[in-house]
Amino acid sequence: MPIPEEDRQAVVTATARHIHDVVSVLRELDFGDTPPAAAFHAADASDTGREEVRRAAV
């Protein structure tokens, strides 16, 4: 069932505002000399319960 155009516009506008607010906050953060976080690669882990394999983010 399609959403009425007025409702769709309101949802899109609210989502865009939220994204803008989040990006604004992220831009204000000062990471200084913080190195990149380690990244998890799901393809490197197995279902056997071994430790997660982590690599430096590039």
C-alpha positions in Angstrom: 0.0 0.0 0.0 1.6 3.3 -1.0 2.2 6.0 1.5 0.3 9.3 0.8 2.7 11.9 -0.7 2.2 14.3 2.3 3.2 11.5 4.8 6.1 10.4 2.6 7.5 13.9 2.5 7.2 14.3 6.3 9.1 11.0 6.8 11.8 12.0 4.3 12.2 15.4 5.9 12.5 14.0 9.4 15.1 11.4 8.3 17.1 14.1 6.5 17.1 16.3 9.6 18.2 13.4 11.8 21.1 12.6 9.5 22.1 16.2 9.4 22.0 16.4 13.2 24.2 13.3 13.6 26.7 14.4 11.0 26.9 17.8 12.6 27.8 16.2 16.0 30.4 13.9 14.4 32.1 16.9 12.7 32.4 18.6 16.1 34.3 15.7 17.6 38.0 16.1 18.0 39.8 12.8 17.5 43.3 14.4 17.7 45.9 11.7 17.5 43.5 8.8 17.9 44.5 6.0 15.6 41.9 4.2 13.5 39.9 1.5 15.3 40.4 -2.2 14.5 37.9 -3.5 12.0 36.1 -6.8 12.2 36.0 -8.9 9.1 33.3 -11.5 9.3 34.8 -13.6 6.5 37.9 -14.2 8.7 35.9 -15.6 11.6 34.3 -19.0 11.7 31.4 -20.6 13.5 33.8 -22.7 15.6 34.0 -20.2 18.4 37.6 -19.1 17.7 38.5 -15.6 18.6 37.5 -12.8 16.3 40.2 -11.9 13.8 40.9 -8.1 13.7 42.8 -6.1 11.3 43.8 -2.4 11.4 41.3 -0.2 9.5 42.7 1.3 6.4 
